[in-house]
Amino acid sequence: MAAAGTAVVVGASMGGLLAARVLSEAYSKVFVVDRDRLPDDPVARRGVPQGRQLHVLLARGREAFDELFPGLSGELGALGAPLVDLHDEVHWYNDGFRMRRAPSDLIAVGVSRALLEHRVRERVGALPGVELCAPVDVLGLEATSDRRRVTGVRVRPAGGDDRAIAADLVVDASGRASRTPYWLEHLGYPRPAEEEVHIGITYLTRMYRREPHHNEGLYGALTNAVPGAPRAGILAAMEGDQFAVALSGILGDEPPADDEGIARFAGTLAAPQIAEVVRTAVPTSDPVRMRFPASRRRRYERLRRFPDGYLVIADALCSFNPIYGQGMTVAALEALLLRRLLDRGRHDLARRFFRSAARLIDAPWSVAVGTDLRFPEVVGTRSPKVRFVNAYIHRLHAAAMADPALGAAFLRVVNLVDPPYKLLAPGIMWRVLRRSR
């Protein structure tokens, strides 16, 4: 299908940039509007409050980014971002059990959010027909008189007058603070049902100079929170010969922001490598703290009425507990989904996208929410399946201390390469039971 028409993307963060990438193939003009001033350099910006926190691009996400932006991994590598074998070059402590390492094809890239978004933004901005418009406030939607179709957005450029941008398709990629529910109500449509799982996570990130002897020479270390011990930590190599250390606590347990408190908090984690870096490495940034109250999923696929010419994507559709690092990967997979659907035509696009995106989201949502429900303080329905899976995964972690095949199976699921049911395959279950005995 030849590119024709105009699309508008609300939000120039990662989800919006990924959406603009695929829309540029189907529409001759794509406007990306954002209320924030977009920096010329790879620095965190005000409109992305989580931008200074540690971000993880899962193995499947790196593949998806390379599919959308060929050669991106190599480009980031040339800028100093290490390519990391997640099974062989990372210390994993799951439920306190140290996973046995082994070579794998699960390759991630250790890169800061600022550098990744900067390179993606430059790629998108260079696409024919794409225009990045910022700072611009989006005031609302334009629609036909019968309100069955969205026809554009009303905007207010900084220092300018209100005006309308006409569009054949508007995509909301404005994140958790999306105003789509309000805009739909204003047009006479119902709000989508929302699901929330309150986890009350507070996380803190600080950068340190990476030396060859740190972390036994590996690129990362990770330990998760468990019932009774609600603290977690991640150590990840980044560009510039740096380590990012992210410490987190849930349900009111917050990491402190002073040097002594950070070291004390890190010393309580199951991964001693994290505490060693905090204790001996030279800090290269101040600690930055952020709070995340709840995972939230908006069920647009369940609405019986929805206007044509409008979509919602990425965090505006579903935002996950950030500790699992799923957000950017899911956004990239949704962009690839949108590309496939547009290749088949624009008819009934919203219904087709929301239904397919719901199926795509189901797996990472079940992983994140199911794991959070291990904590008795987290409010939510614990079906027999959820209870069984959580007990089974605990035994899998214990067995993965000796059996690298179990570690590989688990990592393929958390990296969104394999669906969760693969962990219940007969061969995997047999290995877990054998090791348990």
PEKAZI-V451253 format. One record per residue. RES is the residue in three letters. SS is DSSP state (A for helix, B for strand, O for the rest). D_LAST is the distance of its C-alpha to the last C-alpha in whole Angstrom. Layout:
res=RES ss=SS d_last=D_LAST
res=RES ss=SS d_last=D_LAST
//
This chain:
res=MET ss=O d_last=58
res=ALA ss=O d_last=61
res=ALA ss=O d_last=60
res=ALA ss=O d_last=63
res=GLY ss=O d_last=63
res=THR ss=B d_last=62
res=ALA ss=B d_last=58
res=VAL ss=B d_last=58
res=VAL ss=B d_last=55
res=VAL ss=B d_last=54
res=GLY ss=O d_last=53
res=ALA ss=O d_last=52
res=SER ss=O d_last=49
res=MET ss=A d_last=46
res=GLY ss=A d_last=46
res=GLY ss=A d_last=50
res=LEU ss=A d_last=50
res=LEU ss=A d_last=47
res=ALA ss=A d_last=49
res=ALA ss=A d_last=52
res=ARG ss=A d_last=51
res=VAL ss=A d_last=50
res=LEU ss=A d_last=53
res=SER ss=A d_last=56
res=GLU ss=A d_last=55
res=ALA ss=A d_last=56
res=TYR ss=O d_last=59
res=SER ss=O d_last=62
res=LYS ss=B d_last=62
res=VAL ss=B d_last=59
res=PHE ss=B d_last=60
res=VAL ss=B d_last=57
res=VAL ss=B d_last=58
res=ASP ss=B d_last=57
res=ARG ss=O d_last=58
res=ASP ss=O d_last=57
res=ARG ss=O d_last=59
res=LEU ss=O d_last=57
res=PRO ss=O d_last=57
res=ASP ss=O d_last=58
res=ASP ss=O d_last=55
res=PRO ss=O d_last=52
res=VAL ss=O d_last=52
res=ALA ss=O d_last=50
res=ARG ss=O d_last=52
res=ARG ss=O d_last=53
res=GLY ss=O d_last=52
res=VAL ss=O d_last=48
res=PRO ss=O d_last=47
res=GLN ss=O d_last=44
res=GLY ss=O d_last=45
res=ARG ss=O d_last=45
res=GLN ss=O d_last=41
res=LEU ss=O d_last=38
res=HIS ss=O d_last=38
res=VAL ss=O d_last=35
res=LEU ss=B d_last=36
res=LEU ss=O d_last=33
res=ALA ss=A d_last=32
res=ARG ss=A d_last=34
res=GLY ss=A d_last=36
res=ARG ss=A d_last=38
res=GLU ss=A d_last=38
res=ALA ss=A d_last=40
res=PHE ss=A d_last=42
res=ASP ss=A d_last=43
res=GLU ss=A d_last=44
res=LEU ss=A d_last=46
res=PHE ss=O d_last=47
res=PRO ss=O d_last=47
res=GLY ss=O d_last=47
res=LEU ss=A d_last=46
res=SER ss=A d_last=43
res=GLY ss=A d_last=45
res=GLU ss=A d_last=47
res=LEU ss=A d_last=45
res=GLY ss=A d_last=44
res=ALA ss=A d_last=47
res=LEU ss=O d_last=48
res=GLY ss=O d_last=45
res=ALA ss=O d_last=42
res=PRO ss=O d_last=39
res=LEU ss=B d_last=37
res=VAL ss=B d_last=34
res=ASP ss=B d_last=30
res=LEU ss=O d_last=28
res=HIS ss=O d_last=25
res=ASP ss=O d_last=26
res=GLU ss=O d_last=29
res=VAL ss=B d_last=28
res=HIS ss=B d_last=25
res=TRP ss=B d_last=23
res=TYR ss=B d_last=21
res=ASN ss=B d_last=20
res=ASP ss=O d_last=19
res=GLY ss=O d_last=19
res=PHE ss=B d_last=17
res=ARG ss=B d_last=19
res=MET ss=O d_last=18
res=ARG ss=O d_last=18
res=ARG ss=O d_last=22
res=ALA ss=O d_last=23
res=PRO ss=O d_last=27
res=SER ss=O d_last=27
res=ASP ss=O d_last=30
res=LEU ss=O d_last=29
res=ILE ss=B d_last=33
res=ALA ss=B d_last=34
res=VAL ss=B d_last=37
res=GLY ss=O d_last=38
res=VAL ss=O d_last=41
res=SER ss=O d_last=43
res=ARG ss=A d_last=43
res=ALA ss=A d_last=47
res=LEU ss=A d_last=47
res=LEU ss=A d_last=45
res=GLU ss=A d_last=47
res=HIS ss=A d_last=51
res=ARG ss=A d_last=50
res=VAL ss=A d_last=49
res=ARG ss=A d_last=52
res=GLU ss=A d_last=54
res=ARG ss=A d_last=53
res=VAL ss=A d_last=54
res=GLY ss=A d_last=57
res=ALA ss=O d_last=58
res=LEU ss=O d_last=58
res=PRO ss=O d_last=61
res=GLY ss=O d_last=62
res=VAL ss=B d_last=59
res=GLU ss=B d_last=61
res=LEU ss=B d_last=59
res=CYS ss=B d_last=61
res=ALA ss=B d_last=61
res=PRO ss=O d_last=61
res=VAL ss=B d_last=62
res=ASP ss=B d_last=61
res=VAL ss=B d_last=60
res=LEU ss=B d_last=62
res=GLY ss=B d_last=61
res=LEU ss=B d_last=61
res=GLU ss=B d_last=64
res=ALA ss=B d_last=64
res=THR ss=O d_last=66
res=SER ss=O d_last=69
res=ASP ss=O d_last=66
res=ARG ss=O d_last=63
res=ARG ss=O d_last=61
res=ARG ss=B d_last=61
res=VAL ss=B d_last=60
res=THR ss=B d_last=63
res=GLY ss=B d_last=62
res=VAL ss=B d_last=62
res=ARG ss=B d_last=64
res=VAL ss=B d_last=64
res=ARG ss=B d_last=66
res=PRO ss=B d_last=66
res=ALA ss=O d_last=66
res=GLY ss=O d_last=70
res=GLY ss=O d_last=71
res=ASP ss=O d_last=72
res=ASP ss=B d_last=69
res=ARG ss=B d_last=69
res=ALA ss=B d_last=67
res=ILE ss=B d_last=65
res=ALA ss=B d_last=65
res=ALA ss=O d_last=62
res=ASP ss=O d_last=61
res=LEU ss=B d_last=58
res=VAL ss=B d_last=56
res=VAL ss=B d_last=53
res=ASP ss=B d_last=51
res=ALA ss=O d_last=49
res=SER ss=O d_last=50
res=GLY ss=O d_last=47
res=ARG ss=O d_last=45
res=ALA ss=O d_last=49
res=SER ss=O d_last=50
res=ARG ss=O d_last=53
res=THR ss=A d_last=53
res=PRO ss=A d_last=52
res=TYR ss=A d_last=55
res=TRP ss=A d_last=57
res=LEU ss=A d_last=56
res=GLU ss=A d_last=57
res=HIS ss=A d_last=60
res=LEU ss=O d_last=61
res=GLY ss=O d_last=60
res=TYR ss=O d_last=56
res=PRO ss=O d_last=54
res=ARG ss=O d_last=51
res=PRO ss=O d_last=48
res=ALA ss=B d_last=45
res=GLU ss=B d_last=43
res=GLU ss=B d_last=39
res=GLU ss=B d_last=38
res=VAL ss=B d_last=35
res=HIS ss=B d_last=36
res=ILE ss=B d_last=34
res=GLY ss=B d_last=37
res=ILE ss=B d_last=36
res=THR ss=B d_last=38
res=TYR ss=B d_last=37
res=LEU ss=B d_last=39
res=THR ss=B d_last=40
res=ARG ss=B d_last=42
res=MET ss=B d_last=43
res=TYR ss=B d_last=42
res=ARG ss=B d_last=44
res=ARG ss=O d_last=41
res=GLU ss=O d_last=41
res=PRO ss=O d_last=40
res=HIS ss=O d_last=38
res=HIS ss=A d_last=36
res=ASN ss=A d_last=32
res=GLU ss=A d_last=32
res=GLY ss=A d_last=34
res=LEU ss=O d_last=32
res=TYR ss=O d_last=33
res=GLY ss=B d_last=31
res=ALA ss=B d_last=28
res=LEU ss=B d_last=27
res=THR ss=B d_last=25
res=ASN ss=O d_last=25
res=ALA ss=O d_last=26
res=VAL ss=B d_last=23
res=PRO ss=O d_last=24
res=GLY ss=O d_last=25
res=ALA ss=B d_last=26
res=PRO ss=O d_last=28
res=ARG ss=B d_last=29
res=ALA ss=B d_last=29
res=GLY ss=B d_last=30
res=ILE ss=B d_last=31
res=LEU ss=B d_last=33
res=ALA ss=B d_last=35
res=ALA ss=B d_last=37
res=MET ss=B d_last=40
res=GLU ss=O d_last=44
res=GLY ss=O d_last=46
res=ASP ss=O d_last=44
res=GLN ss=B d_last=42
res=PHE ss=B d_last=39
res=ALA ss=B d_last=39
res=VAL ss=B d_last=37
res=ALA ss=B d_last=36
res=LEU ss=B d_last=35
res=SER ss=B d_last=34
res=GLY ss=B d_last=33
res=ILE ss=O d_last=33
res=LEU ss=O d_last=34
res=GLY ss=O d_last=37
res=ASP ss=O d_last=35
res=GLU ss=O d_last=38
res=PRO ss=O d_last=38
res=PRO ss=O d_last=41
res=ALA ss=O d_last=44
res=ASP ss=O d_last=45
res=ASP ss=A d_last=44
res=GLU ss=A d_last=43
res=GLY ss=A d_last=41
res=ILE ss=A d_last=39
res=ALA ss=A d_last=38
res=ARG ss=A d_last=37
res=PHE ss=A d_last=35
res=ALA ss=A d_last=33
res=GLY ss=O d_last=32
res=THR ss=O d_last=30
res=LEU ss=O d_last=28
res=ALA ss=O d_last=24
res=ALA ss=O d_last=26
res=PRO ss=A d_last=28
res=GLN ss=A d_last=30
res=ILE ss=A d_last=32
res=ALA ss=A d_last=33
res=GLU ss=A d_last=35
res=VAL ss=A d_last=37
res=VAL ss=A d_last=38
res=ARG ss=A d_last=39
res=THR ss=A d_last=41
res=ALA ss=O d_last=42
res=VAL ss=O d_last=45
res=PRO ss=B d_last=45
res=THR ss=O d_last=47
res=SER ss=O d_last=47
res=ASP ss=O d_last=48
res=PRO ss=O d_last=44
res=VAL ss=B d_last=45
res=ARG ss=B d_last=43
res=MET ss=B d_last=42
res=ARG ss=B d_last=41
res=PHE ss=B d_last=40
res=PRO ss=B d_last=40
res=ALA ss=B d_last=38
res=SER ss=B d_last=37
res=ARG ss=B d_last=39
res=ARG ss=B d_last=39
res=ARG ss=B d_last=43
res=ARG ss=B d_last=43
res=TYR ss=A d_last=46
res=GLU ss=A d_last=45
res=ARG ss=A d_last=45
res=LEU ss=O d_last=49
res=ARG ss=O d_last=51
res=ARG ss=O d_last=54
res=PHE ss=O d_last=54
res=PRO ss=O d_last=57
res=ASP ss=B d_last=57
res=GLY ss=O d_last=57
res=TYR ss=B d_last=55
res=LEU ss=B d_last=51
res=VAL ss=B d_last=48
res=ILE ss=O d_last=46
res=ALA ss=A d_last=43
res=ASP ss=A d_last=43
res=ALA ss=A d_last=46
res=LEU ss=O d_last=43
res=CYS ss=B d_last=40
res=SER ss=B d_last=39
res=PHE ss=O d_last=35
res=ASN ss=O d_last=34
res=PRO ss=A d_last=35
res=ILE ss=A d_last=32
res=TYR ss=A d_last=30
res=GLY ss=O d_last=33
res=GLN ss=O d_last=34
res=GLY ss=A d_last=37
res=MET ss=A d_last=39
res=THR ss=A d_last=37
res=VAL ss=A d_last=37
res=ALA ss=A d_last=41
res=ALA ss=A d_last=41
res=LEU ss=A d_last=39
res=GLU ss=A d_last=42
res=ALA ss=A d_last=45
res=LEU ss=A d_last=43
res=LEU ss=A d_last=43
res=LEU ss=A d_last=47
res=ARG ss=A d_last=48
res=ARG ss=A d_last=47
res=LEU ss=A d_last=48
res=LEU ss=A d_last=52
res=ASP ss=A d_last=52
res=ARG ss=O d_last=52
res=GLY ss=O d_last=55
res=ARG ss=O d_last=55
res=HIS ss=O d_last=56
res=ASP ss=O d_last=54
res=LEU ss=A d_last=52
res=ALA ss=A d_last=50
res=ARG ss=A d_last=49
res=ARG ss=A d_last=47
res=PHE ss=A d_last=46
res=PHE ss=A d_last=45
res=ARG ss=A d_last=43
res=SER ss=A d_last=41
res=ALA ss=A d_last=41
res=ALA ss=A d_last=39
res=ARG ss=A d_last=36
res=LEU ss=A d_last=36
res=ILE ss=A d_last=35
res=ASP ss=A d_last=33
res=ALA ss=A d_last=30
res=PRO ss=A d_last=30
res=TRP ss=A d_last=32
res=SER ss=A d_last=28
res=VAL ss=A d_last=26
res=ALA ss=A d_last=29
res=VAL ss=A d_last=29
res=GLY ss=A d_last=26
res=THR ss=A d_last=25
res=ASP ss=A d_last=28
res=LEU ss=O d_last=27
res=ARG ss=O d_last=24
res=PHE ss=O d_last=26
res=PRO ss=O d_last=28
res=GLU ss=O d_last=31
res=VAL ss=O d_last=32
res=VAL ss=O d_last=33
res=GLY ss=O d_last=32
res=THR ss=O d_last=31
res=ARG ss=O d_last=27
res=SER ss=O d_last=26
res=PRO ss=A d_last=23
res=LYS ss=A d_last=23
res=VAL ss=A d_last=23
res=ARG ss=A d_last=21
res=PHE ss=A d_last=18
res=VAL ss=A d_last=18
res=ASN ss=A d_last=18
res=ALA ss=A d_last=15
res=TYR ss=A d_last=14
res=ILE ss=A d_last=15
res=HIS ss=A d_last=14
res=ARG ss=A d_last=11
res=LEU ss=A d_last=12
res=HIS ss=A d_last=14
res=ALA ss=A d_last=11
res=ALA ss=A d_last=10
res=ALA ss=O d_last=14
res=MET ss=O d_last=14
res=ALA ss=O d_last=13
res=ASP ss=O d_last=14
res=PRO ss=A d_last=17
res=ALA ss=A d_last=17
res=LEU ss=A d_last=15
res=GLY ss=A d_last=18
res=ALA ss=A d_last=21
res=ALA ss=A d_last=20
res=PHE ss=A d_last=20
res=LEU ss=A d_last=23
res=ARG ss=A d_last=25
res=VAL ss=A d_last=24
res=VAL ss=A d_last=26
res=ASN ss=O d_last=28
res=LEU ss=O d_last=29
res=VAL ss=O d_last=29
res=ASP ss=O d_last=27
res=PRO ss=O d_last=27
res=PRO ss=A d_last=24
res=TYR ss=A d_last=23
res=LYS ss=A d_last=22
res=LEU ss=A d_last=18
res=LEU ss=A d_last=18
res=ALA ss=O d_last=18
res=PRO ss=A d_last=16
res=GLY ss=A d_last=16
res=ILE ss=A d_last=14
res=MET ss=A d_last=12
res=TRP ss=A d_last=11
res=ARG ss=A d_last=10
res=VAL ss=A d_last=9
res=LEU ss=A d_last=6
res=ARG ss=A d_last=5
res=ARG ss=A d_last=5
res=SER ss=A d_last=4
res=ARG ss=O d_last=0
//
